[in-house]
Amino acid sequence: MEYKVLDCLYEICPIPLLKANKELERMHSGEILVLLTNHNCAISNVVEWAKDKGHEIDYIETGEGEWEIFIEKK
């Protein structure tokens, strides 16, 4: 399975969402985008957006205030 990592650490909303959208447009169905962020607003914004688009999504906190958001393109 193909993974693409998108580093959005230290970037404020809505930059992570905009970058994720642009990257997913270039990806194929079934590929997974891993978005790295340390802004908690990105969690709610990206998760809500991805669900609305029909993508599978999950996230984990990897450190204090840092997350990995996994988006499987549908």
DOTI-105083 format. One line per 3 residues: number of its first residue (from 1); for each residue x, y, z of N, C-alpha, C, O, CB. Coordinates in Angstrom, 2 decimals. Atoms other than C-alpha are relative to their C-alpha. Glycine has a CB too. Example, Ala and Ser with C-alpha at 12.3 -4.5 7.8 and 13.67 -1.06 7.14 Angstrom:
2
1) 0.89:-1.19:0.00:12.30:-4.50:7.80:0.90:1.20:0.00:1.94:1.18:0.66:-0.99:0.03:1.25; -0.82:-1.19:-0.06:13.67:-1.06:7.14:-0.77:1.09:0.73:-0.26:2.20:0.90:0.41:0.46:-1.42
END
This chain:
74
1) 0.84:-1.18:0.00:0.00:0.00:0.00:0.89:1.24:0.00:1.90:1.29:0.71:-0.96:0.00:1.22; -0.79:-1.22:0.15:1.31:3.44:-0.93:-0.36:1.02:1.08:-1.54:1.28:1.34:-0.23:0.61:-1.40; 0.19:-1.05:-0.99:1.80:6.10:1.76:0.71:1.26:-0.48:1.83:1.19:-0.99:0.53:-0.44:1.40
4) -0.61:-1.29:0.31:2.47:9.77:1.13:-0.03:0.81:1.30:-1.09:0.98:1.90:-0.76:0.75:-1.18; -0.08:-0.79:-1.23:3.68:11.87:4.08:0.02:1.47:-0.37:0.79:1.91:-1.22:1.25:-0.38:0.84; 0.10:-1.43:0.21:2.74:15.54:4.17:0.29:0.70:1.32:-0.51:0.64:2.26:-1.41:0.39:-0.55
7) -0.43:-0.66:-1.23:4.61:17.56:6.80:-0.59:1.40:0.07:-0.21:2.30:-0.68:1.55:0.07:0.08; 0.64:-1.30:-0.21:2.43:20.44:8.00:0.26:0.50:1.42:-0.51:1.30:1.95:-1.52:-0.08:-0.27; -0.35:-0.47:-1.33:4.12:20.93:11.37:0.27:1.49:-0.05:0.93:1.99:-0.96:1.22:-0.76:0.56
10) -0.18:-1.45:-0.16:4.07:24.58:12.47:-0.74:0.83:-1.03:-0.48:2.03:-1.17:1.46:0.34:-0.06; 0.82:-0.74:0.95:1.59:25.53:9.75:-1.41:0.13:0.58:-2.00:-0.86:1.02:-0.03:-0.70:-1.40; 1.30:-0.25:-0.62:-1.66:27.13:10.93:-1.12:-0.27:-0.99:-0.92:-0.29:-2.21:-0.08:1.43:0.52
13) 1.19:0.22:0.82:-5.16:26.44:9.66:-0.27:1.25:-0.83:-0.08:2.37:-0.33:-1.24:-0.35:0.87; 0.43:1.23:0.68:-6.28:26.30:6.94:1.07:-0.64:-0.88:0.74:-1.47:-1.73:-1.21:0.30:-0.85; -1.06:0.51:0.87:-2.88:25.51:5.36:0.04:-1.53:-0.05:0.11:-2.08:-1.15:1.34:0.53:0.46
16) -0.03:1.47:0.09:-2.85:21.79:6.36:-1.16:-0.57:-0.83:-0.97:-1.51:-1.59:-0.05:-0.61:1.40; 1.16:0.46:0.76:-6.35:21.33:4.92:0.19:0.26:-1.50:-0.08:-0.62:-2.32:-1.28:0.68:0.49; -0.22:-0.33:1.41:-5.48:23.10:1.67:1.06:-0.89:-0.63:0.90:-1.35:-1.76:0.40:1.47:-0.14
19) -1.06:0.87:0.52:-2.27:21.10:1.26:-0.48:-1.45:-0.15:-0.14:-2.12:-1.12:1.22:0.05:0.92; 0.53:1.36:0.07:-4.08:17.82:2.02:-0.91:-0.15:-1.21:-0.83:-1.15:-1.93:-0.77:-0.36:1.29; 0.91:0.04:1.15:-6.75:18.60:-0.56:0.78:-0.07:-1.31:0.47:-0.88:-2.18:-0.92:1.22:0.01
22) -0.81:-0.03:1.22:-4.15:19.40:-3.22:0.73:-1.33:-0.21:0.78:-1.85:-1.33:1.02:1.15:0.07; -0.73:1.26:0.11:-2.14:16.25:-2.46:-0.94:-1.15:-0.35:-0.61:-1.99:-1.19:0.73:-0.31:1.31; 0.95:1.08:0.28:-5.20:13.97:-2.47:-0.49:0.03:-1.44:-0.81:-1.02:-2.00:-1.19:0.08:0.95
25) 0.41:-0.09:1.39:-6.17:15.27:-5.91:0.98:-0.73:-0.92:0.59:-1.22:-1.98:-0.11:1.47:-0.43; -1.03:0.67:0.81:-2.90:13.78:-7.23:0.12:-1.49:0.31:0.81:-2.22:-0.40:1.34:0.67:0.23; -0.13:1.38:-0.44:-3.32:10.46:-5.44:-1.09:-0.87:-0.62:-2.09:-0.37:-1.13:-0.05:-0.09:1.53
28) 0.95:0.97:0.51:-5.15:7.29:-6.51:-0.83:-0.56:1.14:-0.41:-0.55:2.30:0.72:-1.13:-0.76; 0.87:0.63:-0.98:-8.02:5.60:-4.73:0.75:-1.14:0.71:1.42:-1.94:0.08:-1.28:-0.54:-0.68; -0.66:1.04:-0.80:-6.75:3.38:-1.90:1.33:0.44:0.58:1.81:-0.18:1.53:0.20:-1.22:-0.83
31) -1.26:-0.51:-0.56:-3.56:5.38:-1.31:-0.29:0.77:1.29:-1.39:1.28:1.49:0.75:0.91:-1.02; 0.17:-0.63:-1.31:-3.02:6.84:2.14:0.92:1.19:0.13:2.12:1.12:-0.12:0.27:-1.01:1.13; -0.74:-1.22:-0.30:-1.96:10.36:2.98:0.15:0.09:1.51:-0.83:-0.01:2.25:-0.72:1.26:-0.57
34) -0.27:-0.19:-1.42:-0.30:10.83:6.37:0.38:1.46:0.19:1.44:1.90:-0.25:1.14:-0.97:0.52; -0.20:-1.42:-0.21:-0.59:14.45:7.44:0.55:0.21:1.41:-0.07:-0.21:2.39:-1.32:0.79:-0.20; -0.61:-0.30:-1.30:1.71:15.60:10.25:-0.37:1.43:0.38:-0.18:2.35:-0.41:1.55:-0.19:-0.05
37) 0.39:-1.33:-0.44:0.44:18.54:12.28:0.18:0.15:1.50:0.19:-0.83:2.25:-1.45:0.28:-0.37; -0.05:-0.29:-1.44:0.82:20.21:15.65:-1.00:1.11:0.35:-0.88:1.76:1.38:1.43:0.42:0.42; 1.08:-0.96:-0.28:-2.24:22.47:15.43:-1.30:-0.76:0.16:-1.78:-1.40:-0.77:-0.12:1.08:-1.14
40) 1.20:0.80:-0.28:-5.30:20.98:17.08:-1.19:0.41:-0.84:-2.10:-0.40:-1.03:-0.35:0.10:1.45; 1.12:-0.37:0.88:-7.65:22.99:14.84:0.06:-0.80:-1.29:-0.98:-1.03:-1.91:0.04:1.52:-0.31; -0.11:0.82:1.20:-6.30:20.94:11.93:-0.68:-1.35:0.20:-1.22:-1.91:-0.75:1.48:-0.20:-0.38
43) 0.66:1.29:-0.27:-7.61:17.79:13.62:-1.47:0.12:-0.35:-1.98:-0.66:-1.16:0.19:-0.42:1.49; 1.44:-0.11:0.25:-11.22:18.97:13.61:-0.29:0.38:-1.45:-1.19:-0.19:-2.06:-0.62:1.02:0.94; 0.27:-0.45:1.37:-11.04:20.74:10.23:0.26:-1.09:-1.02:-0.58:-1.35:-1.88:0.86:1.22:-0.33
46) -0.37:1.03:0.98:-9.27:17.98:8.32:-0.89:-1.23:0.14:-1.32:-1.80:-0.86:1.48:-0.40:0.16; 0.85:1.18:-0.23:-11.29:15.16:9.92:-1.40:0.24:-0.57:-1.93:-0.61:-1.28:-0.08:-0.34:1.51; 1.34:-0.31:0.51:-14.62:16.86:9.15:-0.02:0.07:-1.52:-0.92:-0.47:-2.17:-0.50:1.33:0.59
49) -0.09:-0.13:1.46:-13.55:17.73:5.60:0.14:-1.37:-0.66:-0.55:-1.66:-1.64:1.18:0.90:-0.39; -0.24:1.32:0.60:-12.27:14.20:4.86:-1.24:-0.87:0.06:-1.56:-1.58:-0.90:1.16:-0.70:0.70; 1.24:0.78:-0.11:-15.46:12.58:6.16:-1.03:0.48:-1.00:-1.72:-0.33:-1.62:-0.56:0.09:1.43
52) 0.95:-0.56:0.97:-17.56:14.94:4.04:0.33:-0.45:-1.43:-0.58:-0.62:-2.24:0.00:1.52:0.07; -0.42:0.44:1.33:-15.52:13.88:0.98:-0.09:-1.51:-0.18:0.11:-2.01:-1.29:1.43:0.45:-0.25; 0.15:1.44:0.08:-16.08:10.19:1.80:1.27:-0.80:0.21:1.28:-2.01:0.00:-0.55:-0.35:-1.31
55) -1.26:0.69:-0.25:-12.48:9.36:2.69:-0.04:-0.69:1.37:-0.76:-0.26:2.27:1.19:0.99:-0.08; -0.19:0.64:-1.30:-11.55:6.97:5.49:1.04:0.82:0.75:2.01:1.28:0.15:0.45:-1.51:-0.15; -0.92:-0.85:-0.75:-9.77:8.83:8.28:0.19:-0.52:1.41:-0.74:-1.04:2.03:-0.50:1.44:0.02
58) -0.34:0.34:-1.38:-8.02:8.13:11.56:1.16:0.90:0.39:1.84:1.44:-0.48:0.37:-1.54:0.17; -1.13:-0.82:-0.44:-5.51:10.02:13.67:0.47:-0.47:1.37:-0.28:-1.03:2.16:-0.38:1.49:0.04; -0.59:0.33:-1.29:-3.17:9.48:16.59:0.87:1.17:0.45:1.44:1.90:-0.36:0.82:-1.32:-0.08
61) -0.92:-0.99:-0.55:-1.29:11.79:18.90:1.34:-0.69:0.17:1.45:-1.68:0.90:-0.52:0.60:1.37; -1.31:0.64:-0.01:2.39:10.97:18.41:0.94:0.60:1.03:1.97:0.00:1.37:0.63:0.10:-1.36; -0.79:-0.68:-1.01:3.78:13.39:20.95:-0.86:1.07:0.61:-2.02:1.23:0.24:1.31:0.60:-0.59
64) 0.78:-1.04:-0.65:2.68:16.22:23.12:-0.35:1.09:-1.01:0.50:1.90:-1.40:0.77:0.60:1.20; 0.47:-1.01:0.93:0.60:18.33:20.77:0.32:-0.25:-1.46:0.19:0.65:-2.28:0.56:1.29:0.38; -0.28:0.34:1.40:1.62:16.53:17.57:-0.84:-1.22:-0.39:-0.99:-2.16:0.38:1.52:-0.29:-0.21
67) 0.87:1.06:0.49:-0.64:14.30:15.48:0.41:-0.46:-1.37:1.04:0.26:-2.15:-1.44:0.47:-0.02; -0.06:0.56:1.34:-0.56:12.04:12.48:-1.43:-0.29:-0.40:-2.14:-1.03:0.29:0.91:-1.30:-0.08; 1.35:0.22:0.51:-3.77:12.12:10.45:0.13:-0.90:-1.23:0.84:-0.56:-2.18:-0.74:1.37:-0.35
70) -0.04:0.96:1.10:-4.27:9.13:8.14:-1.26:0.13:-0.83:-2.36:-0.08:-0.32:0.16:-1.45:0.54; 1.13:-0.17:0.90:-6.52:9.76:5.14:0.15:-0.97:-1.15:1.09:-0.87:-1.94:-0.09:1.48:-0.51; 0.00:0.93:1.12:-7.30:6.90:2.77:-0.92:0.54:-1.07:-2.12:0.72:-0.84:-0.44:-1.44:0.44
73) 0.80:-0.57:1.08:-8.47:8.29:-0.55:-0.98:-1.02:-0.54:-0.62:-2.17:-0.82:0.90:0.52:-1.12; 1.06:0.88:0.57:-11.73:6.82:-1.80:-0.27:0.36:-1.43:-1.11:-0.26:-2.07:-1.29:0.10:0.81
END
